[in-house]
Amino acid sequence: MSNDPPSPVSSPLSYLELVEICDNFRLPHNYGSTDVFQKPSDTDSFVPWTLSQSPGSPAVGLLRLDVVDLLRKEKSGTWVIPEPQAGYRVSFDTSVNTPRKRTAVLKQLCERWRDTGAFPASIGLRKWRNEMFPVYRNPFGVHDYYPENDSDEGLGNYAFEMERAACALFGVVTYGIHMTIYQGIASSPQVKIWVPTRAKTKQTWPSWLDNSVAGGIPSGMPVFESLVKECEEEASMQADIVRNHAKPVGTISYFFRNRMHFLQPEVEYTYDLEVPHDTPFQPRPSDGEVESFDLLSLDEVKLKMRQGIFKPNCAAVLIDFFVRHGHLTPDDEPDYMEIVTRLHGRFEYERWCQQVCI
């Protein structure tokens, strides 16, 4: 993530370079071997985090070695961290075996780390979001929610929830909604797109350009209801307009490593909304997260994207919009296949537990 306002690049970025800024991480070749433990300060090495030490227990995150070292200092009965060896993983203790118990352990731990100054650039008081994000057994599975479940019987996909700001520390997959609001015909070169500028006071990416409406999906909230909420809060849009005109158009997913070298594998549910002719409206800032909205031509959007002043995942969502509506085609973009496939990655998830969960 970035704490600095954007600065236009000197040389225009290609669409593939924009995707690469967002999808910028791959597991190292020695992932899962003993080599990764030779340098405890190595920020390029990661250990899988599973729900338990049982064979087949799903991986829910990827932990940097300094996070693992700090977890070793926790009281017994909460975490299991074997001595380093090929294929080892960190997990909850066997007694921490339900969604409610896992959530309680993480809440206590993350709040204590925040208050004692651990990882202040990620979970310090200024970074704390006070918003819970869900973690699932299968990151590509159903978004169910059982916060009070005191049993793992039935094995729903919901595993636990945790503070949003701490998700990158633990390398868990997070989810969001992004919508492109446009005027005109989406496939026309004359289409115009509503583009917000993020507020200068935002905790992350202040003053960067964003998608028309975007936000994270908090625990317990359905995907579409998250979109409705963000539209009301960020853009002063009436719920009826969103419910009647927003169209789900798919997802993008990418493996992002932030400036602190923590991992943020993310899935964004994408929507399009054509400004209706019979109910014209203009998005307006509401909750202080957006500085302003501007209606930009397609060429203006492309120029600002290539200047590198869009938040990286927002540029990726717009590239997906261009592909879907014929503004980026295999005949005019030599990197078309690389771009399209990189926008729909799986975070190398099958490798997260390749030597330990079989």
Disulfide bonds with the S-S distance in Angstrom:
Cys353-Cys357 2.32
